[in-house]
């Protein structure tokens, strides 16, 4: 069955690709000819909106086509195609399909149920024809291409079904998951969703347009919450070598995840703002290898230095030295701030030579320092000083390795509960 999905979604992507430029050109010409007086979005925005709407409709038809193929493969007497008028019966199968309001009819207990695949906003279009008796079926089932949370399900599925039942309207809503799992099984639904997700990404790349959310305070707060969930589920331990004992890995994990030090990275200290800025750009903008992507990762690259500085500042109650800009070492203190060498290499050395600042053992500490050192040499120095960054894969590598360093630094250093607020962690 896998090749059915490949063929169906490949056909759809090709259709989107071939129609893209023509759609933009047509809308530009039409808009100019009509001389629209109201134009709150530019012509490209409107043409892309129309393109998205058109291709979402095409996608519902592809999914319907897949359902037909699955029913035909499955066999059984309860599935038939919606009947076509006599004048269409000599046409090809594809042309006959175009004449139908929907393809699938399921028969049970002498009752014929039409099956419609629809987006949520288009579902209302099938209500009046059903009530007016235009469809050659007894009942209608609308399969919505959504997978809602419980509260939303009650609103758009359960409540609507209850209302229709009370009004004796033979129309039922179900989700795509419910329909697919009922008729084809859970595994088949998982395959479908995998192809839908892949299609979404490919279609966005072809269409080449996406809306950018304005970073208002409320939007950023929602984004921080989403980012926090990502930080809690990131596969940190997979990158830690086997020569680091499990007990040491547990220390990293307990501090960062269980004690909640990850929350420092979604707070409002400078290192968190740098991280959130890069993470926002990474998630909201389409990466293009035709542009210099250094601006996308600059926050990642700055944040490590800022984070280590913030942690070292927590240790000021004890005396320790740091490299001086004037040469040699100088005591780390506010009085010496102007001459302190605040480069990442200098900050690394403070942690390296002051074991009391960390909770993990000698080997784990050395691994942490080496990871920072490798990251600095490989990423930070080059892209801040000499080279353009034009590789999408490199952006993802920098992002993943930076997130891994947050885990090692905040999880490996000794940070007391009373210092949480200084790192921007709000009390729970």
Number of C-alpha atoms within 10 A of each C-alpha: 11 10 8 13 18 12 10 17 21 14 13 19 18 13 13 21 15 12 14 17 11 11 15 18 12 11 18 16 11 12 14 10 9 8 9 9 6 6 10 8 9 9 17 14 15 17 20 19 15 15 19 17 13 12 19 16 15 15 23 18 19 18 20 20 18 18 19 18 14 17 17 12 10 11 10 9 8 13 18 17 14 21 17 15 10 8 8 16 12 9 11 9 10 8 12 18 18 12 14 16 17 18 23 22 23 20 16 10 6 9 12 18 21 25 23 22 27 25 18 13 8 11 15 11 10 17 14 10 11 19 13 8 10 10 17 14 18 15 19 22 19 23 24 24 18 15 13 13 8 8 10 12 16 14 12 17 17 16 14 16 19 14 12 15 13 9 9 9 16 17 21 19 21 20 19 21 19 15 19 19 14 11 14 14 13 14 10 16 19 14 13 19 13 12 16 16 11 12 17 13 10 16 19 13 15 14 17 11 16 14 9 11 11 10 12 9 9 10 11 17 14 12 18 20 13 12 17 17 12 11 21 17 9 13 12 20 15 8 9 17 9 9 9 14 13 12 11 18 18 14 19 24 22 15 21 24 18 13 13 17 22 21 22 23 27 24 21 14 17 18 27 24 17 24 25 23 19 23 19 18 17 18 12 14 14 15 19 12 12 9 11 14 20 18 16 21 27 17 22 27 25 18 22 25 20 19 22 21 18 16 20 16 14 17 15 13 8 8 9 16 16 22 21 19 14 10 10 9 15 18 16 23 17 10 9 12 13 11 16 23 20 19 13 19 16 16 19 20 14 19 22 18 12 11 15 12 18 19 18 23 16 12 13 21 22 14 17 23 20 14 16 23 16 12 18 17 11 12 20 20 14 13 17 16 8 8 11 14 21 16 17 13 11 14 19 13 13 18 21 15 18 22 18 20 20 22 24 27 22 24 28 26 24 18 19 8 12 7 12 18 12 15 22 19 20 11 7 4
